[in-house]
Amino acid sequence: MRQDQYERLQQLEEKLMDVFLSEADPETWPGHGIATGAMDQKTRGDRYWVKKNAVATLSLAQRVGTTIGQVQLRGAGTTAPESASAPEGPAPDHLDDEVSAYEKEAAALLKGLQDGSRKAEFDRKVHGRATG
């Protein structure tokens, strides 16, 4: 890999991280400040798409970072072997699976937060009293 290509990769990684930080900011998502149950279907779908897009941007930034790391291991500015493999990481087809797994985890956490029995149990253990 040429030195100019290596430097462009570094710049690309920085740009991608800036985009990711912008996309991942919940205050810019559709429906910000609205309870999930109060959102209409379009708003929920737009919100999901924005989150999924942020995950894809981060995945791309990580792959560029992995490529940079591989170049650093070989020595920056040297020619990469023709047989160099693509960086490891989730394939684009698996992004839906990855997002789905995180959504399930988030749903479980939300259910735990919304379940009053857990709070009551916590209050009994910590404060020795039941909540009303």
C-alpha positions as CSV (number, residue, x, y, z in Angstrom):
1,M,0.0,0.0,0.0
2,R,1.3,3.4,-0.9
3,Q,1.8,6.1,1.8
4,D,-0.8,8.3,0.2
5,Q,-3.4,5.5,0.4
6,Y,-2.5,4.8,4.0
7,E,-3.0,8.5,4.9
8,R,-6.3,8.6,3.0
9,L,-7.5,5.5,5.0
10,Q,-6.6,7.3,8.3
11,Q,-8.6,10.4,7.1
12,L,-11.5,8.2,6.1
13,E,-11.6,6.5,9.5
14,E,-11.8,9.9,11.2
15,K,-14.6,11.1,8.9
16,L,-16.6,7.9,9.4
17,M,-16.3,8.3,13.2
18,D,-17.5,11.9,13.0
19,V,-20.5,10.6,10.9
20,F,-21.1,7.8,13.4
21,L,-21.1,10.2,16.4
22,S,-23.6,12.4,14.6
23,E,-25.9,9.5,13.6
24,A,-25.7,7.8,17.0
25,D,-26.8,10.9,18.9
26,P,-30.3,9.9,20.3
27,E,-31.3,13.6,20.4
28,T,-31.3,13.7,16.6
29,W,-33.4,10.6,16.1
30,P,-36.9,10.8,14.8
31,G,-39.4,10.8,17.7
32,H,-36.9,12.2,20.2
33,G,-38.7,13.0,23.5
34,I,-41.8,10.9,22.5
35,A,-42.5,7.7,24.5
36,T,-42.1,4.7,22.2
37,G,-45.7,3.6,22.8
38,A,-46.9,7.1,21.6
39,M,-44.9,7.0,18.3
40,D,-46.7,6.2,15.1
41,Q,-45.5,3.4,12.8
42,K,-43.6,5.7,10.5
43,T,-41.7,7.4,13.3
44,R,-40.7,4.1,14.8
45,G,-39.6,2.8,11.4
46,D,-37.6,6.0,10.7
47,R,-36.0,5.7,14.2
48,Y,-35.1,2.1,13.6
49,W,-33.5,3.0,10.2
50,V,-31.4,5.8,11.7
51,K,-30.1,3.4,14.4
52,K,-29.4,0.7,11.9
53,N,-27.5,3.2,9.7
54,A,-25.4,4.3,12.6
55,V,-24.4,0.6,13.3
56,A,-23.5,0.2,9.6
57,T,-21.3,3.3,9.7
58,L,-19.6,2.1,12.9
59,S,-19.0,-1.3,11.3
60,L,-17.4,0.4,8.2
61,A,-15.2,2.6,10.5
62,Q,-14.1,-0.5,12.4
63,R,-13.2,-2.3,9.2
64,V,-11.2,0.7,8.0
65,G,-9.5,0.7,11.4
66,T,-8.7,-3.0,11.1
67,T,-7.2,-2.4,7.6
68,I,-5.0,0.4,9.1
69,G,-3.9,-1.9,11.8
70,Q,-2.9,-4.5,9.3
71,V,-0.9,-2.0,7.4
72,Q,0.8,-0.8,10.5
73,L,1.8,-4.4,11.3
74,R,3.3,-4.8,7.9
75,G,4.9,-1.4,8.1
76,A,3.2,1.8,6.8
77,G,4.1,2.8,3.3
78,T,5.1,-0.7,2.1
79,T,3.3,-2.7,-0.6
80,A,0.7,-5.1,0.7
81,P,0.9,-8.7,-0.6
82,E,-1.7,-9.5,-3.3
83,S,-3.1,-12.3,-1.2
84,A,-4.0,-10.1,1.7
85,S,-7.4,-11.0,3.0
86,A,-10.2,-8.6,3.8
87,P,-10.5,-7.4,7.4
88,E,-12.3,-9.7,9.8
89,G,-15.7,-8.6,11.1
90,P,-19.4,-9.1,10.6
91,A,-20.4,-9.4,7.0
92,P,-23.0,-6.9,5.8
93,D,-25.6,-9.6,5.7
94,H,-25.1,-10.1,9.4
95,L,-25.8,-6.5,10.4
96,D,-29.5,-7.3,10.7
97,D,-28.7,-10.1,13.0
98,E,-26.4,-7.9,15.1
99,V,-29.0,-5.2,15.3
100,S,-31.7,-7.7,16.2
101,A,-29.6,-9.1,19.0
102,Y,-29.0,-5.6,20.4
103,E,-32.8,-4.9,20.1
104,K,-33.6,-8.0,22.1
105,E,-31.2,-7.1,24.8
106,A,-32.6,-3.5,24.9
107,A,-36.2,-4.9,25.1
108,A,-35.2,-7.2,28.0
109,L,-33.7,-4.3,29.8
110,L,-36.7,-2.1,29.2
111,K,-39.0,-4.8,30.4
112,G,-37.0,-5.1,33.5
113,L,-37.2,-1.4,34.1
114,Q,-41.0,-1.3,33.4
115,D,-41.7,-4.3,35.6
116,G,-42.7,-3.0,39.0
117,S,-42.0,-6.3,40.8
118,R,-38.3,-5.8,40.3
119,K,-38.4,-2.4,41.9
120,A,-40.5,-3.7,44.8
121,E,-38.1,-6.5,45.3
122,F,-35.2,-4.1,45.3
123,D,-36.9,-1.8,47.8
124,R,-37.6,-4.8,50.1
125,K,-34.0,-5.8,50.0
126,V,-32.4,-2.4,50.4
127,H,-35.0,-0.5,52.4
128,G,-36.8,-3.3,54.2
129,R,-40.1,-2.0,53.0
130,A,-42.7,-2.6,50.3
131,T,-43.7,0.0,47.8
132,G,-47.2,1.0,47.2
